[in-house]
Amino acid sequence: MRSDELEVTVSTPASRSGSMRAADTDRIEVAQLLTDAAASGKLGLTEYESRLNRAYAAQTYDELDRLAADLPGAVTRGRSGPCRPAPSSVLLALLSGFERRGRWNVPRRLTTIALWGGGVVDLRYADFTAPEVEIRSYSIMGGQTILVPPEVNVDLRGIGVMGSFDDSVDGDGSPGAPVVRIRGLSVCGSVTVKRKKRKPAKA
């Protein structure tokens, strides 16, 4: 090779193997795809929850791909990108009430406040945008109810002063499913956390 010649080596990125370890982002993405399918009637409730549990427990891309391969919108995804949680938000009930139900994006941090009012946060049909969620709940002369689906893991710790703040929730979640950490304070009020099954979609 002459001294004025430059040897250039072009390398191509190694193809991503289906046996590679999946990231939280991938599991969340497939969970949202499954929820889309359930909401549109393409998956029944039992099949949806079965696949959802397997998606959260999946370790590799192959496992995730098999769960979504027969669904519309299933494509080769961008792998292992960073989780992009929904923005933190606050729900306030002041002599009134709030409700967050149905399909909505659960942020990484959610603060709920009931002052002489009440509120309901229903996570059963929501899309989780992060593997861990922190909910700060405060009730003063008011009451709040937080509903969690069967697969979600719950870490619950709060203080009740002349009121009640649940210190446990029935049942265990599923391996790999999102963790919801609930903290807060209830003064002459209540914060109630219930694990509740989803209802089949109406025909």
Number of C-alpha atoms within 10 A of each C-alpha: 6 5 5 6 7 8 7 6 6 6 6 6 6 6 6 9 10 13 11 12 15 18 17 20 20 26 25 22 18 21 27 18 20 25 22 18 18 20 16 11 13 15 17 14 17 12 12 18 20 12 20 24 19 20 26 23 16 22 19 18 22 15 17 23 19 11 20 19 12 9 14 12 11 14 10 9 12 8 14 14 11 11 15 11 18 16 12 12 14 12 17 19 20 14 12 13 19 18 15 15 14 13 15 14 17 21 20 20 19 17 17 21 26 27 19 17 20 26 23 19 19 20 24 21 18 19 21 23 23 21 18 17 20 18 20 17 25 27 28 21 18 25 28 26 17 20 17 24 18 20 23 21 22 22 13 17 14 18 18 19 13 11 18 19 26 17 16 14 15 11 14 12 18 17 15 19 24 21 20 20 16 22 19 19 22 26 20 16 24 27 31 16 21 17 21 16 12 15 9 10 11 5 4
